[in-house]
Amino acid sequence: MAQAGLEGLAVLTTLDGTPVTSDAQVISYLELNKQPGDTVTLSVVYPDGQQRELQVTLGARPSVEDR
């Protein structure tokens, strides 16, 4: 996630404009709606209260052997 500009304790708040409440929600959305090479918009909040919106191009999902 560092490649996307996410650092430290940043909290993901929305994914493509939809509020995010769990990791499972993010994974489900990406698996059902996106492919490698697609772009998503992430809204994040950092511990200091700073909010940022990031455009991220998705990479390929690692194989089971690479995890």
HUURZI-V145457 format. One record per residue. N is the residue number from 1. RES is the residue in three letters. OMEGA is omega as a letter, one per 20 degrees, with the letter a starting at -180 (* if undefined). Layout:
# HUURZI-V145457
n->(N:N)
res->(RES:RES)
omega->(OMEGA:OMEGA)
This chain:
# HUURZI-V145457
n->(1:2:3:4:5:6:7:8:9:10:11:12:13:14:15:16:17:18:19:20:21:22:23:24:25:26:27:28:29:30:31:32:33:34:35:36:37:38:39:40:41:42:43:44:45:46:47:48:49:50:51:52:53:54:55:56:57:58:59:60:61:62:63:64:65:66:67)
res->(MET:ALA:GLN:ALA:GLY:LEU:GLU:GLY:LEU:ALA:VAL:LEU:THR:THR:LEU:ASP:GLY:THR:PRO:VAL:THR:SER:ASP:ALA:GLN:VAL:ILE:SER:TYR:LEU:GLU:LEU:ASN:LYS:GLN:PRO:GLY:ASP:THR:VAL:THR:LEU:SER:VAL:VAL:TYR:PRO:ASP:GLY:GLN:GLN:ARG:GLU:LEU:GLN:VAL:THR:LEU:GLY:ALA:ARG:PRO:SER:VAL:GLU:ASP:ARG)
omega->(r:r:a:a:r:a:r:a:r:a:r:a:r:r:a:r:r:r:a:r:a:r:a:r:r:a:a:r:a:a:a:a:a:r:r:a:r:r:r:r:r:r:a:r:r:a:a:r:r:r:r:r:a:r:a:r:a:r:r:r:r:r:a:a:a:a:*)
